[in-house]
Amino acid sequence: MKKNMGTTDRIIRILLAAVFAYLYFSKTVEGTLGLVLVILGAVFLLTSLISFCPLYTIFGIRTCPVKDQK
């Protein structure tokens, strides 16, 4: 599993996960939408920690800088 997420992408996902968690646990967003946001936040956090997004592979996206092959 090769990394396909850059640092900026990882930071944005972590911040979004924190915002989603705050909205849910402060009861600003409840019900089904709240659960969807928490699950999405957990996925964002997990993919940020491992620097790999399966959807990026499917769509051919890579935000991680390419290292020189010398």
C-alpha positions as CSV (number, residue, x, y, z in Angstrom):
1,M,0.0,0.0,0.0
2,K,1.8,3.1,-1.3
3,K,1.1,6.5,0.3
4,N,-1.1,8.7,-1.9
5,M,-2.0,11.6,0.4
6,G,0.1,14.7,0.9
7,T,0.6,16.6,4.1
8,T,-2.0,19.3,3.3
9,D,-4.6,16.8,2.5
10,R,-3.9,14.9,5.7
11,I,-4.2,18.1,7.8
12,I,-7.5,19.1,6.2
13,R,-9.0,15.6,6.8
14,I,-7.9,15.7,10.5
15,L,-9.4,19.2,11.0
16,L,-12.7,18.0,9.3
17,A,-12.8,15.0,11.6
18,A,-12.3,17.2,14.6
19,V,-15.1,19.6,13.5
20,F,-17.5,16.6,12.8
21,A,-16.7,15.2,16.2
22,Y,-17.4,18.5,17.9
23,L,-20.7,19.0,16.1
24,Y,-21.9,15.6,17.1
25,F,-20.7,15.6,20.7
26,S,-21.9,19.1,21.3
27,K,-25.3,18.0,20.0
28,T,-25.4,20.6,17.3
29,V,-26.0,17.9,14.8
30,E,-28.0,14.8,15.9
31,G,-29.7,11.8,14.5
32,T,-28.8,10.1,11.2
33,L,-26.8,13.1,9.9
34,G,-24.8,13.2,13.1
35,L,-23.9,9.5,12.9
36,V,-23.0,9.9,9.2
37,L,-20.7,12.8,10.1
38,V,-19.0,10.8,12.9
39,I,-18.5,7.8,10.7
40,L,-17.1,10.0,7.9
41,G,-14.8,11.8,10.4
42,A,-13.5,8.4,11.6
43,V,-12.8,7.4,8.0
44,F,-11.0,10.7,7.5
45,L,-8.9,10.3,10.6
46,L,-8.0,6.7,9.7
47,T,-7.0,7.5,6.2
48,S,-5.0,10.5,7.4
49,L,-3.0,8.4,9.9
50,I,-2.1,5.8,7.2
51,S,-1.7,8.4,4.4
52,F,-3.7,6.2,2.0
53,C,-7.2,6.8,0.5
54,P,-8.7,3.9,-1.4
55,L,-10.9,6.3,-3.4
56,Y,-7.8,8.1,-4.6
57,T,-6.5,4.9,-6.0
58,I,-9.8,4.2,-7.9
59,F,-9.9,7.7,-9.4
60,G,-6.1,7.9,-10.0
61,I,-5.6,10.9,-7.6
62,R,-2.3,11.4,-5.8
63,T,-1.7,14.4,-3.6
64,C,1.6,13.0,-2.2
65,P,4.7,14.5,-3.8
66,V,6.6,12.1,-6.1
67,K,10.2,11.4,-4.9
68,D,13.1,11.3,-7.3
69,Q,14.0,7.9,-8.6
70,K,17.8,8.3,-8.6
